[in-house]
């Protein structure tokens, strides 16, 4: 099978600062200020062409960070990502300019993807129709609700027909009817053999839509495999997690970050 995505040893480091003074000192001083935070630690996975992979994990596990890196929006600190084809990220506000209207955003994003003005004019009515934004298409995006932004982003991405589609919680906002319409479009893409990454808190949607699951836990790969094998273990984990007290969750999180240090070969 042809590989669509090859992610090797992806690590993403951020700096956490107590205040703006620390942030400025870290820029101008040879001394290091702020606390290192690793949103991802040595994450590797591969997607075959036509795979539909769900990213699962509790909040703070690195799902959105990884999807942004795969989409080429955020650079990794170390590691490599090889993409075979054009990737498009669908997330609330992803790639949208707030000061521009919906129509202007369509034209800008399509131009950036390499389409000619003639091609954009041909696609524009289909994008607007799919988005169901009507007269709001000529209003500034800063006035849109999160659901409207998601509609516009989704409509642009599915109409330009990318090789790899990355959907990050885009169906968790807006009305149920549009979510169902979007899922139908995604299933159509799946039948066409497109590669997709699906980031969602909805285990039901992941079961319905995905073939494989990458389970992330505090920036690390917990499991990667077929949906019918990984999801039951994830559901069991979630049920247990919900029952834990705050102290128990903090202890579990601390233990996870100690494992992260070990993976990154830092002194514990």
Secondary structure in CASP SS format (residue, H / E / C, confidence):
PFRMAT SS
TARGET T0000
AUTHOR 0000-0000-0000
METHOD secondary structure of the structure
MODEL  1
X C 1.00
X C 1.00
X E 1.00
X E 1.00
X E 1.00
X E 1.00
X E 1.00
X E 1.00
X E 1.00
X E 1.00
X E 1.00
X E 1.00
X E 1.00
X E 1.00
X E 1.00
X E 1.00
X C 1.00
X C 1.00
X C 1.00
X H 1.00
X H 1.00
X H 1.00
X H 1.00
X H 1.00
X H 1.00
X H 1.00
X H 1.00
X H 1.00
X C 1.00
X C 1.00
X C 1.00
X C 1.00
X C 1.00
X C 1.00
X E 1.00
X E 1.00
X E 1.00
X E 1.00
X E 1.00
X E 1.00
X E 1.00
X E 1.00
X E 1.00
X E 1.00
X E 1.00
X E 1.00
X E 1.00
X E 1.00
X C 1.00
X C 1.00
X C 1.00
X E 1.00
X E 1.00
X E 1.00
X E 1.00
X E 1.00
X C 1.00
X C 1.00
X C 1.00
X C 1.00
X C 1.00
X C 1.00
X H 1.00
X H 1.00
X H 1.00
X H 1.00
X H 1.00
X H 1.00
X H 1.00
X H 1.00
X C 1.00
X C 1.00
X C 1.00
X C 1.00
X C 1.00
X C 1.00
X C 1.00
X E 1.00
X E 1.00
X E 1.00
X E 1.00
X E 1.00
X E 1.00
X C 1.00
X C 1.00
X C 1.00
X E 1.00
X E 1.00
X E 1.00
X E 1.00
X E 1.00
X C 1.00
X C 1.00
X C 1.00
X C 1.00
X C 1.00
X C 1.00
X C 1.00
X C 1.00
X C 1.00
X E 1.00
X H 1.00
X H 1.00
X H 1.00
X H 1.00
X H 1.00
X H 1.00
X H 1.00
X H 1.00
X H 1.00
X H 1.00
X H 1.00
X C 1.00
X C 1.00
X C 1.00
X C 1.00
X H 1.00
X H 1.00
X H 1.00
X H 1.00
X H 1.00
X H 1.00
X H 1.00
X H 1.00
X H 1.00
X H 1.00
X H 1.00
X H 1.00
X H 1.00
X H 1.00
X H 1.00
X C 1.00
X C 1.00
X H 1.00
X H 1.00
X H 1.00
X H 1.00
X H 1.00
X C 1.00
X E 1.00
X H 1.00
X H 1.00
X H 1.00
X C 1.00
X C 1.00
X H 1.00
X H 1.00
X H 1.00
X H 1.00
X H 1.00
X H 1.00
X H 1.00
X H 1.00
X H 1.00
X H 1.00
X H 1.00
X H 1.00
X H 1.00
X H 1.00
X C 1.00
X C 1.00
X C 1.00
X C 1.00
X E 1.00
X E 1.00
X E 1.00
X E 1.00
X E 1.00
X C 1.00
X C 1.00
X C 1.00
X C 1.00
X C 1.00
X C 1.00
X C 1.00
X H 1.00
X H 1.00
X H 1.00
X H 1.00
X H 1.00
X H 1.00
X H 1.00
X H 1.00
X H 1.00
X H 1.00
X H 1.00
X H 1.00
X H 1.00
X H 1.00
X H 1.00
X H 1.00
X C 1.00
X C 1.00
X C 1.00
X E 1.00
X E 1.00
X E 1.00
X E 1.00
X E 1.00
X C 1.00
X C 1.00
X C 1.00
X H 1.00
X H 1.00
X H 1.00
X H 1.00
X H 1.00
X H 1.00
X H 1.00
X C 1.00
X C 1.00
X E 1.00
X E 1.00
X E 1.00
X E 1.00
X E 1.00
X E 1.00
X C 1.00
X C 1.00
X E 1.00
X E 1.00
X E 1.00
X E 1.00
X E 1.00
X E 1.00
X E 1.00
X H 1.00
X H 1.00
X H 1.00
X H 1.00
X H 1.00
X H 1.00
X H 1.00
X H 1.00
X H 1.00
X H 1.00
X H 1.00
X H 1.00
X H 1.00
X H 1.00
X H 1.00
X H 1.00
X H 1.00
X C 1.00
X C 1.00
X H 1.00
X H 1.00
X H 1.00
X H 1.00
X H 1.00
X H 1.00
X H 1.00
X H 1.00
X H 1.00
X H 1.00
X H 1.00
X H 1.00
X H 1.00
X H 1.00
X H 1.00
X H 1.00
X H 1.00
X H 1.00
X C 1.00
X C 1.00
X C 1.00
X C 1.00
X C 1.00
END
